[in-house]
Structures are given as structure tokens and as C-alpha cells.
């Protein structure tokens, strides 16, 4: 089973809303990632969690707040977003976040900020 | 920053033809990954390469990790309509004590039946 699931599949929110994206994997992976992908562009790394601790934050604005409640779950809390934040948000996981590991991606949440 | 140059940017081919795409970089990578992404979906891993010179096949797909560790290619043989999508190469490198996955800009493949 190499499945990473993400909910919701689509999300529309206003600039004053607070919402959360959820990601789950049951592969026993200990590293989880959030990526942002704009149309016709490759994914861009936002955050990396390794053993439930934030290990990489790629200078992401504070209106994006990640949370890793346990090794299977990864959330991305959204608050006061801008229209330019509209994108496909991808979650991925890998075994431990060590060199040479393969990342498995979820289907993504397509976010539209109005 | 590190960049992956992926080419071609797009390809239009007839069903049954073979396809080749590649990625090059000025940086040395310790892993090369090839993903396929359909519209509105997340990338799906096709092939992972871990050693310089490694040649790996997955059905009609073949990929190689370049000897210099700065390049990789993906071949698709006897293409079919469901091969349509965007193919991304991605390389892992160690930078400042942390691992990063760097993506190419993608190759958009169109297969005409």
C-alpha cells in the first residue's frame, strides 16, 4: 500500500476564512511533506516533518501553519490567505526523510482563494 | 540555487512511437526520480534510481541514472494514449545538512491515437 490520502479534494475560501488541509498515510513513514504547485509548474517544497518534528520550513509565510499530530497525519492550517495562494497543495511521505528515499505523493487539494 | 533542466518541454507523438526525455544539472544528485502527473492529480512515482549508471525498467518505461550523477533520461516505448500527462524528473541532493527534492519543469506528452 503506497497510498497517501488528502482531504478535501477541492476548497474555496475567502481571504478572511480559516481552513485546514489534511493528509494521512498508513505506510509507517516518518517523514511527511507539504508542497505547493501552481499551474504548469513543478511542485515547490513548503515544509518537511521528520519524526513529527518540523525539520524544514522553506521560508513560507506565517499564514500557512503546519501541524503533525502524529506520524500518520499532517495538517496545513490556512488563515488570511491571498488570491495568489490559489494552487494545488500536495502532501507526500517517505520512510524517514533520509538520503535516497522515495517520496510518495497524495492526489492534492486544489485551493481557490477569492 | 540548484536547477534541473528538463527537455523537451512538450512532445506531440503518434501512438506506437517511442519517447525520450531527459534532465541535466550542474549539481550532483544522489537519487533521481521520475514522476507522471495527470491534470488535477498528484505526481505518481514511475521509477526511482539510486546509483550512478543504474538502468531500471518498469514495463514500457526505462530510465537511467547518468554516470556523472548530473543527468538522467526516461524512455517510453510503444506509446499509448494513456501515456498522456506531464512527466517530471526530480533529483535529491544534500544541502546544508538537509535533503531536498528538486523538480524539473516537466515534459508535457501528447499522444495522438
Interface residues (C-beta under 8 A of the other chain):
Chain A: X2 X4 X6 X40 X41 X42 X43 X44 X45 X48 X55 X56 X88 X90 X91 X92 X97 X98 X99 X100 X101 X102 X103 X104 X105 X106 X107 X108 X110
Chain B: X30 X31 X33 X35 X40 X41 X42 X43 X44 X45 X48 X50 X88 X90 X92 X94 X98 X99 X100 X101 X103 X104 X105 X106
